[in-house]
Amino acid sequence: MSEGLPDSIREKLKLLKAKYVQSLPERIEALAVALQNVEKRGEFHRETFFNAQNEAHKLVGSGQTFGFTGISTTARGIEVLIEKSIQEQRALSAEERKQVEALFRELALLSERTQIEIGVAIPTGVQKGYTMIQNGKSILLWKSEALYIEDLKEQIGFFGFPVEIVESIEDIKEHLDRNLSVVLVVGIDLIMDSRILEQISFLKSGSDSEKLKILYLSEMDDFKTRLLAVRHGGDSFLSSPFDIPRLIEKLDSLFNGTNQDPYHVMIIDDDPEQISYYAMVLQQAGMVTSVVTDPTNVMKVLVEEKPELILMDMYMPNCKGEELAALIRQQEAFVGIPIVYFSVEKDREKQIAAIRDGGGDDFISKPIKPEHLVTMVKTRAARIRQLRYFMERDSLTGLLNHTQLHIRLVSELDRARRLGTQVVYAMIDLDHFKKINDEFGHLLGDHVLKTLSRLFVERLRKTDSLGRYGGEEFGIVLFNTNLENGMKVLNELRESFSRIRHRGEGKDFYVTFSCGVADFPRFPTAEALVEAADKALYLAKNQGRNCVIPAP
């Protein structure tokens, strides 16, 4: 992997390889969780199967990158089996499940063997079967005689959160051992034994304090009850009647910060040694990097990877840095990405000219200390992520605004043409939304809109694009999806949303939506897709609402 590189770079890459080996148990666990979810489903579920395929695929690529062919090949065997199920829209057969389990056991053994060979300490308690491992985030409901417990489990489940009912401190400890983040929901006035509250509080103040958040529920909303919750480790409090959208917002806020995506940086330099060095420095700081040594490949990588910042050498064969920057800036979708030049150029006038003529944002003179590079990149990437959020997002729901959704649709169609795949576009409109605003007020109407948005975010893939047109109308771009599968996913969303309970003016009510769907390449342009989906939405409204209709 490091032939021909200077000794200093080779040594650093060796350390990076060792760090990868150290991370193997976590990577294996992530795959285990995804496979466990497939096993739990028992039937085909698009998102669950895609997640499992993605975790296997990451091991295929990373194993190959760091020279561990056995890990890559074994993970590829799992990926192929899951991929076949996805293509045929079916669950794994009994024989395929056995094959996956055998491959996973082999993968776990290869991981251990690799750690022994490299000299990395193996964590105790690592399981060999994926049915025994969990990871990620989990919601636990403390068991009680209250009728609302089962109702809450069902309602929270509509949003895609993993929910379980627990009845002992040992159950909570078990989940803390298996998960990265746990929210415990407890009816505080239903626990008559104060020792249980003390034990829960002790868990919260112990070594798992960062992983455990506690949401107390109560039939009462008085000072004494709230103080009791605070004194026993409560991070949040909700009084009855338990408004489900409000509960979901609280759960979101408690999980916030635990799963922030790493910053993504593109590095453009014709020198493979330097590009390896800078990529390694940023990766060790927890960032994702895309590297380009040939300027002619820049646009392809920009479209595919969508970086948040570009580090670019000023002087490259056949193309100057400022020329390439100007070319990037001519593309509407990439106008806002910060471009930082890095070069040995010391002439301040030339630096300013490069920023002025090419549309760059800053200039770094080589050499640069690794810690300075990391700080500069993180600061700029964080700022642009925040600015991009406010510029591109709808202020109420946090989804893409109308303009950005259209830009994303055009971009996804370009990608689909290159890859020869399909795209489904859906237009969604809430049914009788004016009546909700008239009867319960606009504040509660906004609450309904945010609930629908939350459902989309939790239940759809990260690769799908979600936007709000305005009012009660939304758009969804499902990449690499055919019409039949898209219809199935959207109908699942429609059914789940129709069963979510809202509360206003002292009474419960339910809301539905209508949906029109069009698919690419049957409709070959963004404009044609939007028009077809809009007409299908009109048909859905005329056919009684609360349905999903494909474009004729």
Beta strands, then each sheet from edge to edge (+ up, - down):
strand 1: 137-142
strand 2: 163-166
strand 3: 181-187
strand 4: 212-218
strand 5: 236-239
strand 6: 264-268
strand 7: 288-292
strand 8: 309-313
strand 9: 315-316
strand 10: 319-320
strand 11: 339-343
strand 12: 362-365
strand 13: 423-430
strand 14: 465-470
strand 15: 473-479
strand 16: 502-504
strand 17: 507-509
strand 18: 513-520
strand 19: 548-550
sheet 1: 2+ 1+ 3+ 4+ 5+
sheet 2: 7+ 6+ 8+ 11+ 12+
sheet 3: 9+ 10-
sheet 4: 14+ 15- 13+ 18- 19-
sheet 5: 16+ 17-
end
